């Protein structure tokens, strides 16, 4: 980086945007992902420079960033182009709750807000612990989380962990360590055999259609389908590994599992 802490930051995914706002460091942000919607004012305050796997490289370069923040191998081509243009890039790869907390603390250190970042992470950790300790009015419901519908892709690590914190039981916990979506593809019969009590769905940016889930061959006998417990959770609050998932995303899971509590 040309400056430390970096004065001009471009964020290619939304979780680093929200984290910087929560740290009070939003003035450093000069460009964001088109998917960044938290906090709401980001849509009018910051230029859009990227989608998820594509970016406007000339537009990013014109912003003269000291640092670009990216996420995962899915943005490797964007990162390679930026590195070739002599831009400093940091790529996060958090796929579970521990990784999210590490991201918050690492990002805080990078912008000279180490103490504030640690305090923020601690507040989130305390919140999750309090929710996990909340007494529930019945047995833990079995939960299937669907990240995509064709092919079926089950949820990633942090989603599985949040289901357990919310008082549910992930019916496919052995798959949550798989980082790549292709490694979390499952057959419909696997879900049918698991017989979840609740189906949570977030189809990665497109609207969930419960009728399509109900119409799947053999799924009418699944308790979640039979009892009409198919719940959509909006992608921006659960599929970004950052503050949104720890707050509104977790709250949505709790509400879906324990609607009467």
MARVEXGU-668237 format. One record per residue (C-alpha): residue number from 1; residue in one letter; x, y negated, z negated. Coordinates in steps of 0.2 Angstrom, whole numbers, padded with zeros to 4 digits, always signed. Each point is the difference from the previous one (the first is absolute). Layout:
N
DRENNU/NUM/A/X/Y/Z $
...
This chain:
261
DRENNU/1/X/+0000/+0000/+0000 $
DRENNU/2/X/+0006/-0018/+0003 $
DRENNU/3/X/-0008/-0006/-0016 $
DRENNU/4/X/-0003/+0008/-0017 $
DRENNU/5/X/-0013/+0000/-0005 $
DRENNU/6/X/-0007/+0000/+0017 $
DRENNU/7/X/-0010/-0015/+0005 $
DRENNU/8/X/-0009/+0006/+0015 $
DRENNU/9/X/-0008/+0017/-0001 $
DRENNU/10/X/-0010/+0010/+0013 $
DRENNU/11/X/-0011/+0014/-0006 $
DRENNU/12/X/-0005/+0013/+0012 $
DRENNU/13/X/-0012/+0009/-0012 $
DRENNU/14/X/-0013/-0007/-0012 $
DRENNU/15/X/+0006/+0007/-0017 $
DRENNU/16/X/+0016/-0011/+0000 $
DRENNU/17/X/-0011/-0015/+0004 $
DRENNU/18/X/-0011/+0003/-0014 $
DRENNU/19/X/+0014/+0003/-0012 $
DRENNU/20/X/+0009/-0016/+0004 $
DRENNU/21/X/-0016/-0010/-0002 $
DRENNU/22/X/-0002/+0009/-0017 $
DRENNU/23/X/+0018/-0005/-0005 $
DRENNU/24/X/-0004/-0018/+0005 $
DRENNU/25/X/+0013/+0001/+0014 $
DRENNU/26/X/-0012/-0002/+0015 $
DRENNU/27/X/+0009/-0016/+0006 $
DRENNU/28/X/+0014/+0011/+0006 $
DRENNU/29/X/-0012/+0010/+0012 $
DRENNU/30/X/+0001/-0007/+0018 $
DRENNU/31/X/-0008/+0014/+0009 $
DRENNU/32/X/-0012/+0015/-0004 $
DRENNU/33/X/-0008/+0015/+0007 $
DRENNU/34/X/-0016/-0002/+0009 $
DRENNU/35/X/-0007/+0012/-0013 $
DRENNU/36/X/+0004/-0011/-0015 $
DRENNU/37/X/-0016/-0005/-0008 $
DRENNU/38/X/+0005/-0002/-0018 $
DRENNU/39/X/-0002/-0013/-0008 $
DRENNU/40/X/-0013/-0007/+0012 $
DRENNU/41/X/+0009/-0016/+0003 $
DRENNU/42/X/+0015/+0009/+0009 $
DRENNU/43/X/-0011/+0001/+0016 $
DRENNU/44/X/+0000/-0019/+0001 $
DRENNU/45/X/+0017/-0004/-0008 $
DRENNU/46/X/+0012/+0012/+0010 $
DRENNU/47/X/+0004/+0004/+0018 $
DRENNU/48/X/-0004/+0017/+0006 $
DRENNU/49/X/+0015/+0009/+0008 $
DRENNU/50/X/-0004/+0018/+0001 $
DRENNU/51/X/-0012/+0015/+0000 $
DRENNU/52/X/+0006/+0015/-0009 $
DRENNU/53/X/+0011/+0009/+0013 $
DRENNU/54/X/+0002/-0015/+0012 $
DRENNU/55/X/+0006/-0017/-0003 $
DRENNU/56/X/+0003/-0017/+0009 $
DRENNU/57/X/+0019/+0000/-0001 $
DRENNU/58/X/+0003/-0017/+0009 $
DRENNU/59/X/-0013/-0007/-0012 $
DRENNU/60/X/+0009/+0007/-0015 $
DRENNU/61/X/+0017/-0006/+0006 $
DRENNU/62/X/-0007/-0017/+0003 $
DRENNU/63/X/-0005/-0001/-0019 $
DRENNU/64/X/+0019/+0002/-0004 $
DRENNU/65/X/-0003/+0012/-0015 $
DRENNU/66/X/+0013/+0003/-0013 $
DRENNU/67/X/-0008/+0017/-0003 $
DRENNU/68/X/-0013/+0011/+0008 $
DRENNU/69/X/-0009/+0013/-0011 $
DRENNU/70/X/-0006/+0016/+0009 $
DRENNU/71/X/-0007/+0017/-0006 $
DRENNU/72/X/+0004/+0018/+0005 $
DRENNU/73/X/+0006/+0008/+0016 $
DRENNU/74/X/-0015/-0005/+0009 $
DRENNU/75/X/+0007/-0017/+0002 $
DRENNU/76/X/+0017/+0006/+0005 $
DRENNU/77/X/-0001/-0006/+0018 $
DRENNU/78/X/-0004/-0018/-0006 $
DRENNU/79/X/+0014/+0001/-0013 $
DRENNU/80/X/+0012/+0006/+0013 $
DRENNU/81/X/-0004/-0015/+0011 $
DRENNU/82/X/+0002/-0012/-0014 $
DRENNU/83/X/+0017/+0007/-0006 $
DRENNU/84/X/+0006/-0002/+0018 $
DRENNU/85/X/-0005/-0018/-0001 $
DRENNU/86/X/+0011/-0002/-0016 $
DRENNU/87/X/-0015/-0001/-0012 $
DRENNU/88/X/+0002/+0006/-0017 $
DRENNU/89/X/-0014/+0013/-0004 $
DRENNU/90/X/-0005/+0010/-0015 $
DRENNU/91/X/-0011/+0015/+0003 $
DRENNU/92/X/-0010/+0007/-0015 $
DRENNU/93/X/-0006/+0018/+0000 $
DRENNU/94/X/-0011/+0002/-0015 $
DRENNU/95/X/-0012/+0014/+0001 $
DRENNU/96/X/-0005/+0003/-0018 $
DRENNU/97/X/-0004/-0011/-0016 $
DRENNU/98/X/+0018/+0001/-0006 $
DRENNU/99/X/+0005/-0007/+0017 $
DRENNU/100/X/-0013/-0014/-0001 $
DRENNU/101/X/+0007/-0006/-0016 $
DRENNU/102/X/+0018/+0001/+0006 $
DRENNU/103/X/-0005/-0010/+0015 $
DRENNU/104/X/-0007/-0014/-0011 $
DRENNU/105/X/+0015/+0000/-0010 $
DRENNU/106/X/+0012/+0000/+0014 $
DRENNU/107/X/-0009/-0013/+0010 $
DRENNU/108/X/+0000/-0011/-0016 $
DRENNU/109/X/+0019/+0002/-0001 $
DRENNU/110/X/+0002/-0004/+0018 $
DRENNU/111/X/-0008/-0017/-0002 $
DRENNU/112/X/+0007/-0005/-0017 $
DRENNU/113/X/-0015/+0005/-0010 $
DRENNU/114/X/+0006/+0015/-0009 $
DRENNU/115/X/-0009/-0003/-0017 $
DRENNU/116/X/-0016/-0005/+0008 $
DRENNU/117/X/+0000/+0015/+0011 $
DRENNU/118/X/+0003/+0012/-0015 $
DRENNU/119/X/-0014/-0009/-0010 $
DRENNU/120/X/-0012/+0003/+0015 $
DRENNU/121/X/+0005/+0018/+0002 $
DRENNU/122/X/-0002/+0003/-0019 $
DRENNU/123/X/-0018/-0008/+0001 $
DRENNU/124/X/-0004/+0012/+0014 $
DRENNU/125/X/+0007/+0015/-0010 $
DRENNU/126/X/-0010/-0005/-0015 $
DRENNU/127/X/-0016/-0001/+0010 $
DRENNU/128/X/+0002/+0017/+0007 $
DRENNU/129/X/+0004/+0007/-0017 $
DRENNU/130/X/-0016/-0007/-0007 $
DRENNU/131/X/-0011/+0006/+0014 $
DRENNU/132/X/+0008/+0017/-0001 $
DRENNU/133/X/-0004/+0000/-0019 $
DRENNU/134/X/-0018/-0005/+0002 $
DRENNU/135/X/-0012/+0013/-0006 $
DRENNU/136/X/-0011/+0007/+0014 $
DRENNU/137/X/-0018/+0007/-0002 $
DRENNU/138/X/+0003/+0017/+0008 $
DRENNU/139/X/+0012/+0012/+0008 $
DRENNU/140/X/+0013/-0006/+0012 $
DRENNU/141/X/-0008/+0000/+0018 $
DRENNU/142/X/+0009/+0008/+0014 $
DRENNU/143/X/+0005/-0013/+0013 $
DRENNU/144/X/+0005/+0001/+0018 $
DRENNU/145/X/+0007/-0016/+0008 $
DRENNU/146/X/+0000/-0002/+0019 $
DRENNU/147/X/+0012/-0012/+0008 $
DRENNU/148/X/-0005/+0004/+0018 $
DRENNU/149/X/-0014/+0010/+0008 $
DRENNU/150/X/+0007/+0007/+0016 $
DRENNU/151/X/+0010/+0010/-0004 $
DRENNU/152/X/-0004/+0001/-0019 $
DRENNU/153/X/+0014/-0008/-0010 $
DRENNU/154/X/+0000/+0001/-0019 $
DRENNU/155/X/+0006/-0015/-0011 $
DRENNU/156/X/+0018/-0004/-0004 $
DRENNU/157/X/+0009/+0001/-0017 $
DRENNU/158/X/-0006/-0017/-0008 $
DRENNU/159/X/-0018/+0004/+0004 $
DRENNU/160/X/+0001/+0017/-0007 $
DRENNU/161/X/+0007/-0007/-0016 $
DRENNU/162/X/-0013/-0014/-0001 $
DRENNU/163/X/-0014/+0013/+0001 $
DRENNU/164/X/+0008/+0009/-0015 $
DRENNU/165/X/+0001/-0016/-0010 $
DRENNU/166/X/-0018/-0004/+0004 $
DRENNU/167/X/-0005/+0017/-0008 $
DRENNU/168/X/-0002/+0011/+0016 $
DRENNU/169/X/+0009/+0015/+0006 $
DRENNU/170/X/+0008/+0000/+0017 $
DRENNU/171/X/-0005/+0016/+0008 $
DRENNU/172/X/+0016/+0000/+0011 $
DRENNU/173/X/+0013/-0006/-0011 $
DRENNU/174/X/+0014/+0010/+0008 $
DRENNU/175/X/-0001/-0011/+0016 $
DRENNU/176/X/+0003/-0016/-0009 $
DRENNU/177/X/+0019/+0000/+0001 $
DRENNU/178/X/-0001/+0001/+0019 $
DRENNU/179/X/+0005/-0018/+0006 $
DRENNU/180/X/-0004/+0002/+0019 $
DRENNU/181/X/-0018/+0000/+0005 $
DRENNU/182/X/+0003/+0015/+0012 $
DRENNU/183/X/+0005/+0010/-0015 $
DRENNU/184/X/-0016/-0003/-0009 $
DRENNU/185/X/-0011/+0006/+0014 $
DRENNU/186/X/-0012/+0013/-0007 $
DRENNU/187/X/-0014/+0012/+0007 $
DRENNU/188/X/-0018/-0004/-0003 $
DRENNU/189/X/-0001/+0018/-0008 $
DRENNU/190/X/+0013/-0005/-0013 $
DRENNU/191/X/-0012/-0014/-0007 $
DRENNU/192/X/-0015/+0011/+0001 $
DRENNU/193/X/+0009/+0013/-0010 $
DRENNU/194/X/+0005/-0013/-0013 $
DRENNU/195/X/-0018/-0005/-0003 $
DRENNU/196/X/+0003/-0018/-0005 $
DRENNU/197/X/-0013/-0009/-0011 $
DRENNU/198/X/+0004/-0017/+0007 $
DRENNU/199/X/+0007/-0004/+0018 $
DRENNU/200/X/+0009/-0017/+0000 $
DRENNU/201/X/+0004/-0006/+0018 $
DRENNU/202/X/+0010/-0014/+0007 $
DRENNU/203/X/+0003/+0002/+0018 $
DRENNU/204/X/+0016/-0011/+0002 $
DRENNU/205/X/-0009/-0016/+0006 $
DRENNU/206/X/-0016/+0007/+0008 $
DRENNU/207/X/-0017/+0001/-0008 $
DRENNU/208/X/-0004/+0017/-0008 $
DRENNU/209/X/-0015/+0008/+0007 $
DRENNU/210/X/-0007/+0012/-0013 $
DRENNU/211/X/-0012/+0008/+0012 $
DRENNU/212/X/+0015/+0007/+0010 $
DRENNU/213/X/+0007/+0008/-0016 $
DRENNU/214/X/-0017/+0007/-0004 $
DRENNU/215/X/-0001/+0008/+0017 $
DRENNU/216/X/+0016/+0009/+0000 $
DRENNU/217/X/-0002/+0019/+0002 $
DRENNU/218/X/-0003/+0009/-0017 $
DRENNU/219/X/+0001/-0016/-0010 $
DRENNU/220/X/-0018/-0001/-0005 $
DRENNU/221/X/+0004/+0012/-0015 $
DRENNU/222/X/+0014/-0011/-0007 $
DRENNU/223/X/-0007/-0007/-0016 $
DRENNU/224/X/+0006/-0018/+0005 $
DRENNU/225/X/-0011/+0001/+0016 $
DRENNU/226/X/-0014/+0009/-0008 $
DRENNU/227/X/-0001/-0013/-0014 $
DRENNU/228/X/+0003/-0015/+0011 $
DRENNU/229/X/+0016/-0005/-0008 $
DRENNU/230/X/+0010/-0006/+0015 $
DRENNU/231/X/+0007/-0017/-0004 $
DRENNU/232/X/+0010/-0012/+0012 $
DRENNU/233/X/+0015/-0009/-0008 $
DRENNU/234/X/+0006/-0015/+0011 $
DRENNU/235/X/+0017/+0003/+0007 $
DRENNU/236/X/+0007/-0017/-0006 $
DRENNU/237/X/-0002/+0005/-0018 $
DRENNU/238/X/+0006/+0018/+0000 $
DRENNU/239/X/+0011/+0003/+0015 $
DRENNU/240/X/+0013/-0013/-0004 $
DRENNU/241/X/+0013/+0006/-0013 $
DRENNU/242/X/+0000/-0016/-0011 $
DRENNU/243/X/-0011/-0010/-0012 $
DRENNU/244/X/-0016/+0002/+0009 $
DRENNU/245/X/+0000/+0019/-0003 $
DRENNU/246/X/+0004/-0003/-0018 $
DRENNU/247/X/-0014/-0011/-0003 $
DRENNU/248/X/-0015/-0001/+0012 $
DRENNU/249/X/+0004/+0017/+0008 $
DRENNU/250/X/+0001/+0009/-0017 $
DRENNU/251/X/-0016/-0009/-0006 $
DRENNU/252/X/-0009/+0006/+0016 $
DRENNU/253/X/+0005/+0018/-0004 $
DRENNU/254/X/-0006/-0001/-0018 $
DRENNU/255/X/-0017/-0007/+0006 $
DRENNU/256/X/-0001/+0014/+0013 $
DRENNU/257/X/+0004/+0013/-0013 $
DRENNU/258/X/-0010/-0007/-0015 $
DRENNU/259/X/-0014/-0011/+0007 $
DRENNU/260/X/-0010/+0001/-0015 $
DRENNU/261/X/+0013/-0005/-0013 $
